[in-house]
Amino acid sequence: VDNALRASWRPRNGVQFSPLCVQDEMRTFGESYWHRQHLLPGALVCLRHGVQLSLTNVPLRGKAQANDILLPHLVAHCDQTVQTNLERLKALTELSVNALDWDVENIQDRSQRYRACAIELGYQLKSGDVAGAALSQAVQSCYGCDFLQDAGCVMSRRTPWPALMVRPGVSEPFATPKHLLMQAFQIGRAHV
């Protein structure tokens, strides 16, 4: 994960949209609408059109009343360009969008997949268990402490979340950004 991709996870101040979606909707419906996929953490690309999303001054949460929020074709926006490979941004966006369809009852299966991938990547103790401390250190090195803090995924010294995610019998539900970060880390390491 490069520095530009890390920066893409920093909290945004406004809602995002795809200018090409707005054009299509204006032609078809005479108005535009907000897309759930464009509002997700880690979503930086319109998967339909393959372009980076534009940022608006419409607050993401808490500062506006429902009747104050304008539709995308009526708001001021600026193009936000994250300086990194568009395919990387697309892959991160796909992970974020796919998280909408995750089966929340299937936490143990996800943990097993994370464990298997960690072992495949070489994070294994002689006993056969996952080297959770080494995995956690690698995740922290990959993203950096500041980035993890901005994403709301701070690691505690005693029980860092990557180690917990691969520990057998842990049924704690982890926040979506932690799953996205773990998957992106494992996918990135698998392709190195």
C-alpha positions, 0 to 999 in steps of 0.5 A, a space after each residue: 500500500 503506497 502513501 497515496 492509497 493510505 491518504 485515500 482512507 483519511 476521513 472525508 469532509 463531504 459526500 462523494 458522487 460520480 459526475 458520469 452517474 449524474 450525467 446518466 441520471 439527468 438524461 434518464 430521470 431529469 434528476 440525480 441521486 446519491 449512491 450508497 456505494 459512493 459513500 462507503 469508507 474506502 470507496 474512491 472510484 465509481 465502479 460503473 464508470 471507472 472514474 474517481 469520485 468527486 467530493 462535495 461540501 455536503 456533510 457526511 453526517 451530523 451537520 445537515 438536516 435531511 431537507 437541507 441536503 441537495 441532490 448531486 446535480 445541485 451541489 458544488 463539487 471538486 474533483 478529488 484525485 488520489 495520486 495512485 494507480 486507478 486499478 488499486 483504487 478500484 480494487 479497494 472500492 470493490 472490497 468496500 462495496 462487497 462488504 455490504 454483502 458480507 454475511 454477518 453470521 459468518 464471522 468464524 468463516 472469515 476468521 478461518 480465511 484470514 488464518 489460512 491466508 496469514 499462514 500461506 503468507 508465512 506468518 506461522 509459528 513452529 507450533 502451526 499457529 498463526 504468528 499474530 504478533 508478527 502479522 500485527 506488526 506487518 499490518 502496522 508497518 504497511 499502513 502506519 500508525 497515523 493512517 490506522 488512527 485516522 481509519 479508527 483502527 488503532 492497535 492496542 499493544 496487548 491485543 492488536 486487532 489483526 492478531 485477534 482476527 486470526 485467533 481461533 475462537 474469537 467471535 468479536 465482530 470487527 468494524 468494517 474498516 478492519 476487515 477491509 484493511 486486513 483483506 487489502 493487506 493480505 491481497 497486497 502481500 499475496 501479489 508481492 
